Amino acid sequence: MPPPTDPREALIAVAERLFAEHGPDGVSLRDIARAAGQRNNSAVQYHFGGRDQLVAEVFRRRMTEINAVRVARLDDAEAGPDPDLADLVTLVLEPLADHVRRAGSGSTYAQFMVRTMTTVDFRQSLLAEANEVQVRIGERMRRHLAHLDDATARRRIELGLEMAVGALAAFERRWNIGAVDEGDLPETVAEIVAMTAAGLQAPDVSSAR
């Protein structure tokens, strides 16, 4: 696929790749501008305002597309029998895995997520609307974790989904170097879903201390 010709789109595409490879603090805004073919070294500041805003914009672009699929699937799920934890983890992970599959062996978004998601406030106005469905899914997951108090359940859901995305990012990185191929993705996703759902349902470790 040829690189975008619009300066903003080019900066977003390059930023996703470079942040995925080096982390948000491992690449300069000048490097991003150069790699995006911008002569103005301050192109990121001009178009986005700074590093944090650029990271948020990458998330917004991807989340808007991916979460639209999650919304439709969650609406369908809520119209039928109550989805179990594996269903809900699948609902989170599968649309992201579909994006990775469509992007092909050059995909970097899952790796970008792992590198940057702990630095972003998803409640900010730029991301809150796109993130709303994930809040809904988290509330659904909480119903299946009655053996945990609220704080523990929230922490476990957050950790479980972070680990799931991390596992998908590891697959994406291996696909980038040719160690796996597209045919390995469905089984990988199924394994991540099964392991994440099992981890969420594990006994309350605080009561065992």
ROLUM-825187 format. One record per residue (C-alpha): x, z, y; residue number from 1. Coordinates in Angstrom, 2 decimals, always signed. Last residue first. Example, Ala and Ser with C-alpha at 12.3 -4.5 7.8 and 13.67 -1.06 7.14 Angstrom:
ROLUM-825187
((+13.67,+7.14,-1.06),2) ((+12.30,+7.80,-4.50),1) 
***
This chain:
ROLUM-825187
((-2.89,+51.85,-14.47),209) ((-5.46,+50.13,-16.69),208) ((-8.26,+50.30,-14.10),207) ((-6.19,+48.22,-11.66),206) ((-5.79,+45.49,-14.27),205) ((-9.48,+44.63,-14.22),204) ((-9.96,+42.69,-17.43),203) ((-9.44,+38.90,-17.46),202) ((-12.38,+36.70,-16.37),201) ((-10.48,+34.92,-13.61),200) ((-7.59,+34.28,-15.95),199) ((-9.82,+32.63,-18.54),198) ((-11.33,+30.33,-15.89),197) ((-7.85,+29.41,-14.65),196) ((-6.51,+28.69,-18.14),195) ((-9.47,+26.52,-19.13),194) ((-9.46,+24.61,-15.82),193) ((-5.70,+24.02,-15.94),192) ((-5.95,+22.77,-19.54),191) ((-8.80,+20.38,-18.69),190) ((-6.88,+19.09,-15.66),189) ((-3.81,+18.40,-17.81),188) ((-5.93,+16.64,-20.44),187) ((-7.45,+14.38,-17.78),186) ((-4.07,+13.67,-16.08),185) ((-1.91,+12.54,-19.01),184) ((-3.23,+8.97,-18.90),183) ((-2.12,+8.67,-15.29),182) ((+1.55,+8.99,-16.23),181) ((+4.11,+11.67,-16.89),180) ((+7.90,+11.97,-16.30),179) ((+7.86,+9.00,-13.94),178) ((+9.45,+10.75,-10.93),177) ((+6.27,+10.87,-8.81),176) ((+4.23,+11.68,-11.93),175) ((+6.32,+14.84,-12.37),174) ((+5.56,+15.82,-8.76),173) ((+1.84,+15.20,-9.28),172) ((+1.84,+17.28,-12.47),171) ((+3.56,+20.14,-10.63),170) ((+1.02,+19.77,-7.81),169) ((-1.77,+20.11,-10.37),168) ((-0.22,+23.35,-11.61),167) ((+0.12,+24.61,-8.04),166) ((-3.52,+23.74,-7.34),165) ((-4.55,+25.85,-10.33),164) ((-2.20,+28.68,-9.28),163) ((-3.73,+28.73,-5.79),162) ((-7.20,+28.67,-7.36),161) ((-6.44,+31.71,-9.48),160) ((-4.75,+33.60,-6.65),159) ((-7.71,+33.15,-4.31),158) ((-10.25,+33.95,-7.01),157) ((-8.24,+37.01,-8.04),156) ((-7.96,+38.29,-4.47),155) ((-11.67,+37.85,-3.82),154) ((-12.55,+39.60,-7.09),153) ((-10.18,+42.48,-6.37),152) ((-11.65,+43.01,-2.89),151) ((-15.22,+42.81,-4.15),150) ((-14.82,+45.18,-7.10),149) ((-14.27,+43.60,-10.49),148) ((-16.40,+43.81,-13.65),147) ((-19.13,+41.80,-11.91),146) ((-16.86,+38.75,-11.90),145) ((-19.36,+35.99,-12.73),144) ((-21.27,+36.40,-9.47),143) ((-17.97,+36.14,-7.56),142) ((-17.56,+32.57,-8.77),141) ((-20.72,+31.54,-6.93),140) ((-19.46,+33.15,-3.72),139) ((-16.15,+31.30,-4.14),138) ((-18.02,+28.02,-4.58),137) ((-19.91,+28.58,-1.32),136) ((-16.65,+29.38,+0.52),135) ((-15.16,+26.21,-0.92),134) ((-18.16,+24.30,+0.42),133) ((-17.52,+25.56,+3.94),132) ((-13.92,+24.32,+4.13),131) ((-14.74,+21.01,+5.85),130) ((-16.82,+22.89,+8.43),129) ((-14.15,+25.51,+9.06),128) ((-11.22,+23.09,+9.35),127) ((-10.92,+22.11,+13.03),126) ((-12.78,+25.22,+14.18),125) ((-10.29,+27.61,+12.61),124) ((-11.51,+29.46,+9.52),123) ((-9.01,+27.61,+7.32),122) ((-6.15,+29.52,+8.91),121) ((-3.08,+27.61,+7.72),120) ((+0.37,+28.87,+6.70),119) ((-0.57,+29.73,+3.09),118) ((-1.81,+26.17,+2.63),117) ((+1.51,+24.53,+3.55),116) ((+3.82,+23.92,+0.59),115) ((+1.16,+24.13,-2.12),114) ((-1.17,+21.84,-0.20),113) ((+1.56,+19.27,+0.48),112) ((+2.33,+19.21,-3.24),111) ((-1.34,+18.50,-3.96),110) ((-1.29,+15.80,-1.25),109) ((+1.81,+13.92,-2.44),108) ((+0.55,+10.90,-4.40),107) ((+3.13,+8.14,-4.93),106) ((+2.33,+7.83,-8.64),105) ((-1.25,+6.88,-7.85),104) ((-3.34,+7.68,-4.79),103) ((-6.51,+7.18,-6.85),102) ((-5.32,+9.64,-9.50),101) ((-4.32,+12.27,-6.94),100) ((-7.71,+11.93,-5.24),99) ((-9.43,+12.29,-8.60),98) ((-7.37,+15.44,-9.24),97) ((-8.67,+16.89,-5.97),96) ((-12.24,+16.01,-6.96),95) ((-11.61,+17.61,-10.38),94) ((-10.15,+20.89,-9.17),93) ((-12.91,+22.64,-7.24),92) ((-15.88,+21.54,-9.37),91) ((-13.81,+22.09,-12.49),90) ((-13.21,+25.68,-11.39),89) ((-16.97,+26.05,-10.91),88) ((-17.82,+24.60,-14.31),87) ((-15.21,+26.82,-15.96),86) ((-16.71,+29.84,-14.20),85) ((-20.24,+29.12,-15.42),84) ((-22.78,+26.99,-13.58),83) ((-26.29,+28.51,-13.28),82) ((-28.70,+26.09,-14.92),81) ((-29.85,+23.20,-12.72),80) ((-30.34,+22.46,-9.01),79) ((-27.27,+24.52,-8.14),78) ((-25.10,+22.13,-10.14),77) ((-26.41,+19.08,-8.26),76) ((-25.76,+20.75,-4.90),75) ((-22.31,+21.75,-6.14),74) ((-21.54,+18.17,-7.16),73) ((-22.62,+16.74,-3.81),72) ((-20.71,+19.40,-1.88),71) ((-17.59,+18.92,-4.01),70) ((-17.59,+15.17,-3.36),69) ((-17.84,+15.75,+0.39),68) ((-15.08,+18.32,-0.09),67) ((-12.59,+15.64,-1.13),66) ((-13.19,+13.33,+1.85),65) ((-13.36,+15.97,+4.57),64) ((-10.60,+17.94,+2.89),63) ((-8.12,+15.05,+3.06),62) ((-8.54,+14.33,+6.76),61) ((-8.88,+17.99,+7.75),60) ((-5.81,+19.04,+5.75),59) ((-3.63,+16.40,+7.40),58) ((-5.09,+17.47,+10.75),57) ((-4.25,+21.11,+10.11),56) ((-0.61,+20.23,+9.40),55) ((-0.48,+18.19,+12.61),54) ((-2.01,+21.04,+14.61),53) ((+0.56,+23.48,+13.26),52) ((+3.46,+21.12,+14.06),51) ((+2.53,+20.38,+17.66),50) ((+0.01,+19.02,+20.15),49) ((-1.49,+16.33,+17.95),48) ((-0.88,+12.87,+19.48),47) ((+1.65,+13.67,+22.22),46) ((+3.32,+16.54,+20.37),45) ((+3.74,+14.38,+17.28),44) ((+5.04,+11.43,+19.33),43) ((+7.74,+13.53,+21.03),42) ((+10.57,+11.43,+19.56),41) ((+9.01,+8.34,+21.16),40) ((+10.24,+5.32,+19.23),39) ((+7.65,+5.87,+16.52),38) ((+8.27,+4.20,+13.15),37) ((+6.57,+6.91,+11.11),36) ((+9.96,+8.02,+9.74),35) ((+11.21,+8.42,+13.31),34) ((+8.23,+10.51,+14.40),33) ((+8.47,+12.70,+11.31),32) ((+12.20,+13.25,+11.85),31) ((+11.53,+14.19,+15.50),30) ((+8.93,+16.70,+14.34),29) ((+11.67,+18.31,+12.30),28) ((+11.60,+18.78,+8.54),27) ((+12.16,+21.87,+6.42),26) ((+9.86,+24.25,+8.24),25) ((+6.61,+22.64,+7.05),24) ((+7.91,+22.25,+3.49),23) ((+10.56,+19.76,+2.33),22) ((+8.94,+17.28,-0.06),21) ((+5.26,+17.98,+0.58),20) ((+5.98,+18.37,+4.32),19) ((+7.70,+14.98,+4.25),18) ((+4.86,+13.23,+2.39),17) ((+1.99,+14.73,+4.37),16) ((+3.86,+14.23,+7.65),15) ((+4.47,+10.55,+6.87),14) ((+0.79,+9.85,+6.27),13) ((-0.33,+11.84,+9.33),12) ((+2.26,+10.19,+11.59),11) ((+1.25,+6.71,+10.41),10) ((-2.42,+7.48,+10.98),9) ((-1.73,+8.70,+14.50),8) ((+0.46,+5.67,+15.31),7) ((-2.03,+3.08,+13.96),6) ((-0.06,+0.62,+11.81),5) ((-0.59,+2.47,+8.52),4) ((+2.11,+1.89,+5.87),3) ((+1.49,-0.96,+3.40),2) ((+0.00,+0.00,+0.00),1) 
***
